[in-house]
Amino acid sequence: MAADGEKQQGHRAGIYKQKNKVHKHGKHRTKGDIERENKGRVSVTALTKKQRKELKKMDRRHKANQLRRNKKDMILTEKRRLGSRDGPPHLVVVVSLHAGADAGAVTKLLREEGSGGIVQQEGCISGVSDSFGLILPRFKLRFTFLSQSTADMHSLLDVAKIADTLVFVMDSAEGWDSYGEYCLSCLFAQGLPSHALVCQGMSDVPVKKRVESRRALSKIAEVRFPDARLFPLDSEQDATLLLRHLGSQRQRKLGFRSRRSHLIAQNVTFSPNGPVEGTDSGRTGLGTLCVSGYVRGHLLGVHRLVHISGHGDFQLSQIDAPSDPLPLNLTTPRTAKPGKIQEVEMQERDVTEAPVRVLMKADPSLRESLQSEAEVDPMDGEQTWPTEAELLEAEDARKSKTMKVPKGTSDYQATWIVDDNEEEVDDLDGESSDDDDDSMMDEPMDKDDEENDSQSLHAAEEEEEEEEEEEVCSTERAGADHRYDENMDQAGEEEGLKLYREARSHEMFPDEVDTPLDIPARTRFQRYRGLKSFRTSPWDPMENLPHNYSRIFQFQSFERTRRRILAEAAAEDEGALSGWYVTLHIINVPFSVMESVQSGKPLVLVSLLPHEQKMSVMHVLVQRHPINTEPIKSKEELVFHCGFRRFRASPIFSQHTSADKHKMERFLRPDAPTVVSLYAPITFPPAGVLLFKQRKDGVQDLVATGSLLSCDPQRVVLKRIVLSGHPFKINRRSAVVRYMFFNREDIMWFKPVELRTKWGRRGHIKEALGTHGHMKCVFDNQLRSQDTVLMNLYKRVYPHWTYDPYVPSPSPWFKSEVTVDLEDLEME
């Protein structure tokens, strides 16, 4: 044993002590570690998750089944409502996709007795002769059929926006022709509802070739409709099968129309407000337009604005509820044959005698305004008024300044008296670069004058020689510039510039411009600026806004406003419900709308959401359509079909990126999506967009398709120009560059802007050489002789205010064979 005074020493492991590896438990804490750290404390989120997980397996299964069943019931209820007693009639539009296909023969076959329907209403759509209402007592459904000609593209697109089903009539041999392909492109880009494919003439094909012919036609249809079924329509039995399919097929939901109430006019009357001086009974004046039809989509409020496609926005005064012209509970005599037009005298008597019920009247204080532009205050400009701190600082500076003034001078008069020192400073600061050179030349001339005074006894010949030397000599800098210029061949410089531009014209370089010879570059490009980095350099979106920005409206958060407005519209419960047959009284409508209906064009109305009548900067994401290869230049007038609207505007193009600055595109690129910016009425997405370009002969070609992106006036679109120069002399990292500028002042003006080359070198301007645009530049690495020196300059661009809601009717379309090379157009 150790003595009491001695302490036992602890054992120290040797260097050969075995060290086992720590167990790898997945780089995370175990449940035991977490419990020991929490010491019994449990967070609220953990409690809720724990309670949610405590559901038994059968309970979770029952909950999932209930959610699935509720969603299925909601879809079935919406599907069964269409065409039933409580919903609007099933609107079917028959469209021919081939010149040899007859859409009228299809509607005629559906009218026949064997189809099982009862034709109740001939010409039910106002302005369209080939339209009728059809009731199917067997399936308890009602339809409204409309045969729309493809010659009028505007009417076809308007009707397709509200149609429940499109029936495409195809040719038995070719399917569709080039114009049918063009119509399908427009319909697919706008948003295609439920559809069915119909083919006539299959009975004329020999029996042995029917299967092969139908298989070939199905293969053609699979290009556009991969899952569609092809219906032959040659007999009454085929018509019955088609009607049954139309009534039971699944409806495709289109976002831009499901959130807004819309209808197609079935009866239209016009009542002028009063005769206008110098006109014939108010024919060119305003009046009240009474439009009757079935409400579709969302419920229709009387205080909301309505938009008539192709004519503009208007207000409602009241909504009436007349009798339903196509009742499903129609009682027909037993002796009546299906398909015959029924005229029930008792029912007609009830319709005529029943008074029209007024559903609601508009309150002028609650009705939305038609104001589309903000009120411009010319005195509400940007003011740079000094702050109180700046005023105090200026007052202290004025008091601390001591200056001798004449006796009796007031403080106000003394402020206008400039001190000699200030005058010299102001002269140095305010003079241009040319004046700086002149002042630099004056100083040595004063010294030479003193020498001339001291040598006044010399002969007159020596004085003349000295005067010539005074004119030639300048400062030391100016003398060096003149010596450099003496060895320069000006004619050779101009000829080399011409050859260089001709050689460069064969290369395609976007955004490159030539520096003018007759105008200084600092004047020609005074609105441009250089950026250290296009991605990270700041650009104030509120800087130097144009005057048109005072006429538009802007949201603090467009996405938040969109969600709020759509949620409020979905929660509304006051208005005409979907499926009601109503009469809308639209006030202050021009008579041209009635003339359009009388000419045979369908009338389509849509209820606008709040703020959708106001102007702002809209952005549309489009893709170039492959059928048209003609170059589309920025700020060129185009025809837009945006949702239910149709208008003309001159947009600008820019790249689609996630940055805060976006480069402008001079042409609509065929290989990448492009953002189109323009002044237009606000429309909440989603909405399909079609872009047409009108030829000189009135034909409108589809050039791009896309969707609505956002509404953001602060989206910065920068136009880039590239000034190019040629390395004249190279000495390792430094080089003498010419042909970028043509005078010394421009070089000094653009000296802070960074240079780059096509081979990836970066540099800056060090100094100017001479007075003809040669400059010495320094780069980060060796420069090659075949390289090109570039300077990027940027300025913000805005679209032109050319919004025009009037779009003329297009001429009959034909395929254009003229193609222009985009590269050749860019180099012009």
SULMOGI-V329321 format. One record per residue. N is the residue number from 1. PSI is psi in degrees with one decimal (999 if undefined). Layout:
{{N	PSI} {N	PSI}}
This chain:
{{1	149.8} {2	155.6} {3	162.3} {4	-34.8} {5	-14.0} {6	141.5} {7	139.8} {8	128.5} {9	142.7} {10	157.2} {11	134.3} {12	129.1} {13	146.4} {14	-179.4} {15	-17.0} {16	16.1} {17	133.3} {18	130.9} {19	111.4} {20	150.0} {21	146.9} {22	141.4} {23	128.8} {24	106.8} {25	32.1} {26	18.2} {27	25.2} {28	163.7} {29	146.2} {30	170.7} {31	-36.8} {32	-40.7} {33	-42.1} {34	-41.7} {35	-37.9} {36	-35.5} {37	-40.5} {38	-29.5} {39	44.0} {40	-10.8} {41	132.5} {42	130.1} {43	162.6} {44	-41.3} {45	-36.6} {46	-35.4} {47	-44.3} {48	-41.2} {49	-38.1} {50	-40.6} {51	-36.3} {52	-36.1} {53	-13.0} {54	-8.3} {55	139.6} {56	168.6} {57	-43.6} {58	-35.2} {59	-42.1} {60	-38.6} {61	-42.1} {62	-38.4} {63	-42.5} {64	-39.2} {65	-37.5} {66	-44.5} {67	-41.1} {68	-40.2} {69	-39.5} {70	-42.0} {71	-39.2} {72	-40.8} {73	-37.8} {74	-41.7} {75	-40.9} {76	-37.9} {77	-42.9} {78	-36.1} {79	-42.6} {80	-22.4} {81	-33.7} {82	122.0} {83	-1.5} {84	-170.3} {85	-34.5} {86	-14.1} {87	173.4} {88	156.9} {89	149.3} {90	112.1} {91	115.8} {92	125.1} {93	125.0} {94	123.8} {95	132.4} {96	130.7} {97	3.3} {98	146.4} {99	-27.5} {100	-7.8} {101	136.8} {102	108.7} {103	-29.3} {104	-32.7} {105	-31.0} {106	-47.6} {107	-31.7} {108	-38.9} {109	-33.4} {110	-19.7} {111	-15.4} {112	163.8} {113	-38.5} {114	-12.2} {115	-15.8} {116	9.3} {117	161.7} {118	116.4} {119	116.9} {120	-31.6} {121	118.1} {122	135.7} {123	42.5} {124	-24.9} {125	125.5} {126	128.5} {127	-9.3} {128	118.5} {129	-40.1} {130	70.5} {131	147.4} {132	157.4} {133	139.4} {134	130.8} {135	133.0} {136	93.9} {137	-28.6} {138	-42.2} {139	-1.4} {140	49.6} {141	156.6} {142	140.1} {143	155.5} {144	113.0} {145	140.2} {146	124.4} {147	110.9} {148	128.9} {149	143.2} {150	-3.2} {151	-34.9} {152	99.5} {153	-36.7} {154	-45.8} {155	-37.6} {156	-44.2} {157	-37.4} {158	-42.4} {159	-37.0} {160	-22.0} {161	-28.9} {162	-1.4} {163	141.5} {164	-36.0} {165	139.3} {166	127.3} {167	112.3} {168	123.6} {169	120.1} {170	159.1} {171	144.1} {172	-17.6} {173	-48.8} {174	-14.7} {175	-84.0} {176	155.7} {177	-169.6} {178	-37.9} {179	-34.1} {180	-38.2} {181	-38.7} {182	-42.4} {183	-39.7} {184	-37.3} {185	-41.7} {186	-41.2} {187	-41.0} {188	-39.2} {189	-34.3} {190	-33.2} {191	109.4} {192	123.3} {193	-166.9} {194	146.7} {195	164.1} {196	145.3} {197	129.9} {198	139.5} {199	131.6} {200	153.0} {201	4.8} {202	-26.5} {203	-22.3} {204	-15.7} {205	140.0} {206	149.3} {207	-38.9} {208	-20.4} {209	1.8} {210	-43.2} {211	-43.3} {212	-40.0} {213	-40.7} {214	-35.2} {215	-40.2} {216	-38.2} {217	-36.6} {218	-34.8} {219	-36.1} {220	-41.0} {221	-24.2} {222	-19.8} {223	-43.0} {224	-35.2} {225	85.2} {226	-27.1} {227	9.1} {228	153.4} {229	137.9} {230	123.2} {231	118.4} {232	140.7} {233	85.3} {234	-7.9} {235	171.3} {236	-32.7} {237	-39.7} {238	-35.3} {239	-38.4} {240	-42.2} {241	-38.0} {242	-43.4} {243	-39.1} {244	-39.3} {245	-40.4} {246	-35.8} {247	-21.2} {248	-5.4} {249	159.5} {250	135.1} {251	132.7} {252	132.1} {253	125.5} {254	123.3} {255	-36.8} {256	-17.2} {257	-19.6} {258	-24.8} {259	-2.2} {260	142.8} {261	142.3} {262	161.2} {263	159.5} {264	133.1} {265	130.6} {266	-21.0} {267	129.2} {268	130.6} {269	153.5} {270	130.9} {271	111.0} {272	149.1} {273	-35.0} {274	157.3} {275	140.4} {276	141.8} {277	130.5} {278	6.2} {279	169.5} {280	99.3} {281	37.3} {282	21.2} {283	-31.5} {284	5.1} {285	-164.3} {286	161.3} {287	-174.3} {288	126.3} {289	120.9} {290	114.0} {291	126.2} {292	139.6} {293	175.9} {294	131.4} {295	131.9} {296	159.8} {297	-119.4} {298	169.8} {299	153.1} {300	120.3} {301	146.6} {302	-20.1} {303	-5.7} {304	152.7} {305	150.8} {306	144.5} {307	125.1} {308	118.6} {309	122.5} {310	-1.5} {311	-28.7} {312	-170.3} {313	143.5} {314	168.1} {315	155.2} {316	145.4} {317	-37.2} {318	166.3} {319	125.1} {320	163.2} {321	83.3} {322	176.9} {323	149.4} {324	120.2} {325	-12.1} {326	68.1} {327	143.6} {328	-24.4} {329	38.1} {330	124.0} {331	114.6} {332	151.1} {333	148.1} {334	-26.7} {335	-10.5} {336	141.1} {337	141.5} {338	145.0} {339	-19.3} {340	144.0} {341	118.5} {342	138.0} {343	97.4} {344	110.6} {345	-38.3} {346	-40.1} {347	-37.6} {348	-36.7} {349	-38.6} {350	-37.4} {351	-41.9} {352	-34.6} {353	-24.6} {354	128.5} {355	150.5} {356	126.6} {357	130.9} {358	117.0} {359	-50.5} {360	151.9} {361	147.1} {362	138.8} {363	118.4} {364	-27.9} {365	-23.3} {366	-11.5} {367	139.2} {368	146.5} {369	154.7} {370	7.2} {371	121.2} {372	-20.0} {373	148.1} {374	150.6} {375	127.4} {376	123.3} {377	110.8} {378	-20.8} {379	-4.7} {380	52.2} {381	179.0} {382	121.4} {383	132.2} {384	60.0} {385	133.1} {386	149.8} {387	172.1} {388	-36.8} {389	-40.0} {390	-36.8} {391	-42.6} {392	-39.6} {393	-40.4} {394	-35.9} {395	-40.5} {396	-39.3} {397	-34.6} {398	-39.2} {399	-34.1} {400	-15.4} {401	126.4} {402	126.3} {403	137.5} {404	126.7} {405	157.0} {406	154.7} {407	137.1} {408	4.4} {409	132.9} {410	170.7} {411	-37.6} {412	-40.7} {413	-31.5} {414	-27.0} {415	-22.1} {416	-7.4} {417	120.5} {418	134.7} {419	156.5} {420	-39.9} {421	-41.0} {422	-36.6} {423	-39.0} {424	-40.3} {425	-42.6} {426	-37.7} {427	-41.5} {428	-37.0} {429	-34.3} {430	-19.8} {431	153.0} {432	178.9} {433	-29.8} {434	-41.1} {435	-33.2} {436	-42.1} {437	-38.6} {438	-41.2} {439	-32.7} {440	-29.1} {441	-22.1} {442	-36.1} {443	-52.0} {444	-27.8} {445	-32.8} {446	-39.0} {447	-40.7} {448	-33.9} {449	-38.4} {450	-39.7} {451	-37.9} {452	-34.6} {453	-38.0} {454	-24.3} {455	34.9} {456	-14.9} {457	-7.0} {458	173.0} {459	165.3} {460	-29.9} {461	-42.1} {462	-34.7} {463	-39.9} {464	-39.6} {465	-39.9} {466	-36.1} {467	-39.6} {468	-39.1} {469	-33.2} {470	-39.5} {471	-35.8} {472	-41.2} {473	147.3} {474	-151.4} {475	175.4} {476	-37.0} {477	-44.4} {478	-35.3} {479	-39.5} {480	-37.5} {481	-41.5} {482	-38.8} {483	-35.5} {484	-37.4} {485	-22.9} {486	-31.4} {487	9.4} {488	136.4} {489	105.9} {490	-39.5} {491	-39.0} {492	-33.9} {493	-43.5} {494	-39.7} {495	-38.8} {496	-36.1} {497	-41.3} {498	-44.4} {499	-36.7} {500	-41.7} {501	-35.6} {502	-38.8} {503	-37.4} {504	-22.5} {505	-20.8} {506	-15.6} {507	146.1} {508	114.7} {509	111.0} {510	146.7} {511	5.0} {512	133.3} {513	158.2} {514	137.1} {515	126.2} {516	151.1} {517	-30.6} {518	-15.5} {519	135.3} {520	143.0} {521	-32.5} {522	-21.4} {523	-42.1} {524	-38.0} {525	37.8} {526	-20.0} {527	-3.3} {528	157.5} {529	159.8} {530	151.6} {531	133.7} {532	-42.3} {533	126.6} {534	-29.0} {535	-41.2} {536	-17.8} {537	139.4} {538	151.9} {539	117.4} {540	118.2} {541	-12.7} {542	14.1} {543	128.4} {544	55.8} {545	147.3} {546	169.5} {547	-29.6} {548	-20.6} {549	-17.9} {550	-9.0} {551	-8.0} {552	170.3} {553	151.2} {554	140.8} {555	146.7} {556	-37.9} {557	104.9} {558	-39.7} {559	-41.6} {560	-39.6} {561	-39.1} {562	-45.7} {563	-39.8} {564	-43.7} {565	-40.6} {566	-36.5} {567	-40.8} {568	-37.8} {569	-36.6} {570	-25.8} {571	-0.9} {572	144.4} {573	9.9} {574	116.0} {575	-179.3} {576	124.6} {577	161.8} {578	130.8} {579	-13.9} {580	143.5} {581	113.4} {582	165.4} {583	121.1} {584	131.0} {585	104.3} {586	124.3} {587	156.8} {588	51.9} {589	131.9} {590	155.7} {591	-14.9} {592	-26.6} {593	-42.3} {594	-35.2} {595	-35.4} {596	-38.3} {597	-41.0} {598	-23.7} {599	-3.6} {600	15.8} {601	138.4} {602	151.5} {603	120.4} {604	129.3} {605	149.7} {606	140.9} {607	131.8} {608	146.9} {609	164.3} {610	141.7} {611	-0.5} {612	0.2} {613	-4.9} {614	150.2} {615	144.4} {616	-172.9} {617	111.2} {618	147.0} {619	131.8} {620	132.7} {621	116.7} {622	161.6} {623	136.9} {624	134.3} {625	134.3} {626	-17.5} {627	-19.6} {628	122.4} {629	4.3} {630	134.5} {631	138.2} {632	114.6} {633	149.9} {634	147.0} {635	23.6} {636	142.3} {637	130.0} {638	159.4} {639	126.7} {640	136.5} {641	99.1} {642	104.4} {643	-124.1} {644	-3.7} {645	156.4} {646	123.4} {647	173.3} {648	143.7} {649	164.6} {650	95.6} {651	173.4} {652	152.7} {653	147.2} {654	165.0} {655	150.3} {656	97.3} {657	170.7} {658	8.9} {659	177.9} {660	-7.8} {661	143.3} {662	131.9} {663	134.2} {664	142.1} {665	130.4} {666	-24.0} {667	155.8} {668	112.6} {669	137.0} {670	-11.1} {671	5.1} {672	149.6} {673	144.2} {674	143.4} {675	126.5} {676	122.6} {677	136.7} {678	161.9} {679	122.2} {680	163.7} {681	147.3} {682	135.2} {683	129.9} {684	127.0} {685	160.2} {686	149.8} {687	134.5} {688	149.1} {689	133.7} {690	137.1} {691	125.2} {692	147.9} {693	127.8} {694	128.0} {695	176.7} {696	-26.7} {697	6.7} {698	-5.5} {699	137.3} {700	121.7} {701	138.5} {702	119.7} {703	-24.9} {704	153.3} {705	153.0} {706	-151.6} {707	162.3} {708	132.2} {709	-62.1} {710	179.7} {711	105.4} {712	96.8} {713	-17.1} {714	7.7} {715	118.6} {716	118.3} {717	119.2} {718	131.8} {719	129.5} {720	136.9} {721	148.5} {722	119.9} {723	130.4} {724	146.9} {725	162.9} {726	128.7} {727	115.8} {728	-47.3} {729	135.6} {730	129.2} {731	87.6} {732	-114.2} {733	-11.1} {734	152.4} {735	152.7} {736	120.7} {737	138.4} {738	171.6} {739	1.3} {740	-41.3} {741	166.1} {742	13.5} {743	161.5} {744	-34.9} {745	-37.2} {746	-36.8} {747	-43.8} {748	-30.3} {749	-43.1} {750	14.8} {751	-36.7} {752	-13.8} {753	138.2} {754	145.6} {755	155.9} {756	164.9} {757	166.5} {758	-22.9} {759	9.0} {760	5.0} {761	150.0} {762	145.0} {763	-165.8} {764	164.4} {765	127.5} {766	-48.7} {767	163.9} {768	143.0} {769	115.1} {770	-164.3} {771	11.1} {772	19.9} {773	4.7} {774	140.2} {775	148.5} {776	125.0} {777	148.9} {778	133.4} {779	169.8} {780	-7.2} {781	175.8} {782	134.6} {783	139.3} {784	153.7} {785	-28.9} {786	4.9} {787	164.5} {788	131.6} {789	131.8} {790	151.7} {791	122.3} {792	129.0} {793	147.0} {794	150.7} {795	152.1} {796	137.6} {797	154.7} {798	152.3} {799	159.9} {800	143.8} {801	86.0} {802	24.7} {803	128.3} {804	112.1} {805	-12.3} {806	124.5} {807	119.7} {808	154.1} {809	136.2} {810	154.3} {811	163.7} {812	134.8} {813	143.4} {814	150.6} {815	128.5} {816	133.5} {817	2.0} {818	126.5} {819	141.8} {820	138.1} {821	126.7} {822	-35.9} {823	-40.7} {824	-36.4} {825	-35.0} {826	-30.5} {827	-8.9} {828	999}}
